Each structure stands twice: as C-alpha cells, then as structure tokens.
C-alpha cells in the first residue's frame, strides 16, 4: 500500500526529518486549537450563571432567587376583561346566554371538539356510553336528562372549565371559545333528543319515519330469534 512516505518520495520533494517533524507539529497545533475552542464554547454554555428551582440567592435581601410578581401585572393573553366569556357567570349565578353569537361555524367547531374531548366518556350522542365507559369507567349521566336539559349554559361551561365529580377540568386542553362551542353543541344534542315533531323540517320528517320502521323491524326480528 502507498503511504505518506512513498507519496513524498514520488513527488521529488526533499524528504527530511525536519520536514516531517514540522508537518506533524502543525497538525497537532491545529487539532489542539480546535479542541480548545470547542471546549471553551461548551463550558461557556455549561457553566453559565443561573438559579435552579428553590435555590437561594445572596444577591436579594430575602435570600430567595425566585422573585415575586410585580403588583397589578397580568400574563400576556390573560387579561380576562370579559367576565361572562371567561367564567360563564352573570354576577354569582350561571349565565343563561352565550357571550357571542352561535353560528354554523361555532356549531361545527363545537361538534369537532366534543367528539375529541367529550365523546370518549359521554358518547357521540351524549348518552353516556362512550368507549371509556364500555371499558369499565364510571358512566356519566346522559346529557339529555331533564336536569341537564334545564341547566343554564353557564353551568355546562363551568363543568367543562372546572370539572365536577369524577370528571376532570378541561381548561388546560380546551381554550375558552372552544368550551363555549362545545356548550352550544351540547344544547343541540339535548334539543335533538327531545325536539317535538313540529320543529323538524318537513323534508326530514320522512327520515324519522324510516328510522322508526327500521328500528321496529330490527326489534321484531330479534324477538323471533
């Protein structure tokens, strides 16, 4: 195999011990400089001055590194000027009105968020038969029972925000506007479960008859079996 010695010999360059020694020294110096540079950079980042959680400090008079919040400051995005929107309260009572108009877009958003966050327990129709319940979790009440149908919208919003019973709060997972969108969709589910026939559009009443006929036929076949 050809090595650095044979390459130097073929090139015709003077091959001396001094030349070889100088080449090695130059490479070693370059490598050393690079290592020192990298080491210095890492140590600057690694050993930068900082305080860890609950670590004391001699700089402040009270000896604490964590400083209290400045009075009357509010975190960005958390001014919460609209009390009705944020809390669902009208004074001390649960509100009976929505803080913004309920549009088709709001209903669609509410259905999407409900199916993601609520249906695992409450089921897609709100009857309390979600997949988690089928696997042993405590069954929640049907959202269409009279007590909840008559509950103000602020109550439903409060339960989503703060939780109730075994239901955890969802304020970290669901933003404020989406909570209200879910409330709107829940009210639609409640209405659909107990809506009188005269509020159903005429074009859709035939579908109800088809559904009833199919259900009756299925029930009769099950009894025969």
C-alpha positions as CSV (number, residue, x, y, z in Angstrom):
1,X,0.0,0.0,0.0
2,X,1.2,3.5,-0.7
3,X,1.7,5.7,2.3
4,X,2.7,9.3,3.0
5,X,6.4,8.4,2.7
6,X,6.1,6.9,-0.8
7,X,3.9,9.9,-1.9
8,X,6.7,12.3,-0.8
9,X,9.3,10.2,-2.5
10,X,7.5,10.1,-5.8
11,X,6.8,13.9,-5.7
12,X,10.5,14.6,-5.8
13,X,10.2,16.9,-2.8
14,X,13.1,16.9,-0.4
15,X,12.3,14.2,2.2
16,X,13.9,15.3,5.5
17,X,13.2,14.6,9.2
18,X,12.7,18.3,9.8
19,X,10.0,18.5,7.1
20,X,8.2,15.5,8.6
21,X,8.5,16.9,12.1
22,X,7.2,20.3,11.1
23,X,4.2,18.8,9.3
24,X,3.3,16.7,12.4
25,X,3.7,19.7,14.7
26,X,1.5,21.8,12.5
27,X,-1.3,19.2,12.5
28,X,-1.1,18.8,16.3
29,X,-1.3,22.5,16.8
30,X,-4.3,22.8,14.6
31,X,-6.1,20.0,16.3
32,X,-5.2,21.4,19.8
33,X,-6.6,24.8,18.8
34,X,-9.8,23.3,17.6
35,X,-10.3,21.2,20.8
36,X,-9.6,24.2,23.0
37,X,-12.1,26.3,21.0
38,X,-14.8,23.6,21.3
39,X,-14.1,23.0,25.0
40,X,-14.3,26.7,25.7
41,X,-17.6,27.1,23.9
42,X,-19.1,24.1,25.7
43,X,-18.0,25.3,29.1
44,X,-19.4,28.8,28.5
45,X,-22.9,27.2,27.8
46,X,-22.5,24.6,30.5
47,X,-21.3,26.8,33.4
48,X,-23.4,29.9,32.7
49,X,-24.7,31.5,35.9
50,X,-28.3,30.5,36.6
51,X,-30.5,29.6,39.5
52,X,-32.3,26.3,39.8
53,X,-35.8,26.0,41.4
54,X,-35.9,27.0,45.1
55,X,-32.2,27.7,45.2
56,X,-31.3,30.6,47.5
57,X,-29.5,33.8,46.5
58,X,-27.2,36.2,48.4
59,X,-28.0,38.9,45.9
60,X,-31.5,39.6,47.2
61,X,-32.3,40.8,50.7
62,X,-34.8,38.0,51.4
63,X,-32.3,35.3,50.2
64,X,-34.7,34.0,47.6
65,X,-33.8,33.7,43.9
66,X,-37.4,33.5,42.8
67,X,-38.8,37.0,42.7
68,X,-42.5,37.7,43.5
69,X,-44.7,39.0,40.7
70,X,-44.9,42.8,40.3
71,X,-48.2,44.0,41.7
72,X,-51.0,44.5,39.1
73,X,-49.2,42.7,36.3
74,X,-51.1,40.2,34.1
75,X,-49.6,37.5,31.9
76,X,-49.8,38.1,28.2
77,X,-53.2,36.8,26.9
78,X,-54.7,36.5,30.4
79,X,-56.3,39.9,31.0
80,X,-59.7,38.3,31.1
81,X,-61.7,41.5,30.9
82,X,-64.8,39.8,29.7
83,X,-66.1,38.0,32.9
84,X,-69.0,36.4,31.1
85,X,-66.8,34.9,28.5
86,X,-64.1,33.6,30.9
87,X,-66.2,32.4,33.9
88,X,-69.7,31.8,32.4
89,X,-71.1,33.8,35.3
90,X,-73.7,36.6,35.4
91,X,-72.8,38.0,38.8
92,X,-72.7,35.0,41.1
93,X,-75.1,32.9,39.0
94,X,-74.5,30.7,36.0
95,X,-75.4,32.7,32.8
96,X,-78.3,31.8,30.6
97,X,-76.9,33.4,27.5
98,X,-73.9,32.9,25.3
99,X,-71.1,35.5,25.2
100,X,-71.1,35.6,21.4
101,X,-73.5,34.6,18.6
102,X,-73.8,30.9,17.9
103,X,-73.2,30.5,14.2
104,X,-72.9,27.4,11.9
105,X,-69.1,27.7,12.3
106,X,-69.4,27.7,16.1
107,X,-71.6,24.6,16.0
108,X,-69.2,22.8,13.6
109,X,-66.3,23.6,15.9
110,X,-68.3,22.5,18.9
111,X,-69.1,19.2,17.3
112,X,-65.4,18.6,16.4
113,X,-64.2,19.5,19.9
114,X,-67.0,17.4,21.6
115,X,-66.1,14.4,19.5
116,X,-62.4,14.7,20.5
117,X,-62.6,15.6,24.2
118,X,-66.1,14.6,25.4
119,X,-67.3,11.6,23.4
120,X,-64.7,9.1,25.0
121,X,-66.9,9.2,28.1
122,X,-70.2,10.8,27.0
123,X,-70.5,9.1,23.6
124,X,-71.2,10.8,20.3
125,X,-74.8,11.4,21.2
126,X,-74.2,12.4,24.8
127,X,-76.0,9.3,26.3
128,X,-73.0,8.4,28.5
129,X,-72.0,5.3,26.5
130,X,-68.5,6.3,25.3
131,X,-65.7,3.9,24.7
132,X,-64.1,4.5,28.1
133,X,-67.3,3.7,29.9
134,X,-67.6,0.5,27.9
135,X,-64.3,-0.5,29.3
136,X,-65.2,0.0,33.0
137,X,-65.1,3.7,33.7
138,X,-68.0,5.2,35.7
139,X,-70.9,6.0,33.5
140,X,-71.7,9.8,33.3
141,X,-75.3,11.0,33.3
142,X,-77.0,11.4,30.0
143,X,-76.7,14.9,28.8
144,X,-80.3,14.7,27.7
145,X,-81.8,14.0,31.1
146,X,-84.2,16.7,32.3
147,X,-81.9,18.1,35.0
148,X,-79.2,18.9,32.4
149,X,-81.5,20.0,29.7
150,X,-82.8,22.6,32.0
151,X,-79.4,23.6,33.3
152,X,-78.2,27.1,32.2
153,X,-75.4,27.2,29.6
154,X,-73.1,28.8,32.2
155,X,-73.4,25.6,34.3
156,X,-72.2,23.4,31.4
157,X,-69.4,25.8,30.7
158,X,-68.4,25.8,34.4
159,X,-68.2,22.0,34.5
160,X,-66.0,21.9,31.4
161,X,-63.8,24.5,32.9
162,X,-63.5,23.3,36.5
163,X,-64.7,19.7,36.4
164,X,-67.3,18.0,38.5
165,X,-67.3,14.7,40.4
166,X,-65.0,12.2,38.6
167,X,-64.9,14.5,35.5
168,X,-61.6,16.4,35.5
169,X,-61.4,20.0,34.3
170,X,-60.5,20.7,30.7
171,X,-59.4,24.3,30.9
172,X,-55.8,23.3,30.0
173,X,-56.9,21.3,27.0
174,X,-59.7,23.4,25.6
175,X,-59.5,27.1,25.1
176,X,-62.3,29.4,26.2
177,X,-64.0,29.9,22.9
178,X,-64.0,26.2,22.2
179,X,-65.6,25.5,25.5
180,X,-68.5,27.7,24.6
181,X,-68.6,26.0,21.2
182,X,-68.9,22.6,23.0
183,X,-71.7,24.1,25.1
184,X,-73.6,25.1,22.0
185,X,-73.2,21.6,20.5
186,X,-74.4,20.0,23.8
187,X,-77.5,22.1,23.7
188,X,-78.1,21.0,20.2
189,X,-77.7,17.3,21.2
190,X,-80.2,17.9,24.0
191,X,-82.7,19.5,21.7
192,X,-82.3,16.7,19.1
193,X,-83.2,14.1,21.8
194,X,-86.4,15.8,22.9
195,X,-87.4,18.0,20.0
196,X,-91.1,18.0,19.1
197,X,-92.0,16.8,15.6
198,X,-93.3,20.2,14.5
199,X,-89.8,21.8,14.8
200,X,-88.4,19.1,12.4
201,X,-88.2,20.4,8.8
202,X,-90.8,18.8,6.6
203,X,-88.1,17.5,4.3
204,X,-86.6,15.5,7.2
205,X,-89.7,14.1,8.7
206,X,-89.7,11.2,6.3
207,X,-86.3,10.2,7.5
208,X,-87.7,9.9,11.0
209,X,-90.4,7.5,9.8
210,X,-87.8,5.4,8.0
211,X,-85.7,5.2,11.2
212,X,-88.7,4.2,13.3
213,X,-89.7,1.5,10.8
214,X,-86.1,0.1,10.7
215,X,-85.9,0.0,14.5
216,X,-89.3,-1.7,14.8
217,X,-88.3,-4.3,12.1
218,X,-85.0,-5.0,13.8
219,X,-86.7,-5.4,17.2
220,X,-89.3,-7.8,15.8
221,X,-86.5,-9.9,14.2
222,X,-84.6,-10.0,17.4
223,X,-87.7,-11.3,19.3
224,X,-88.3,-14.0,16.7
225,X,-84.7,-15.2,17.2
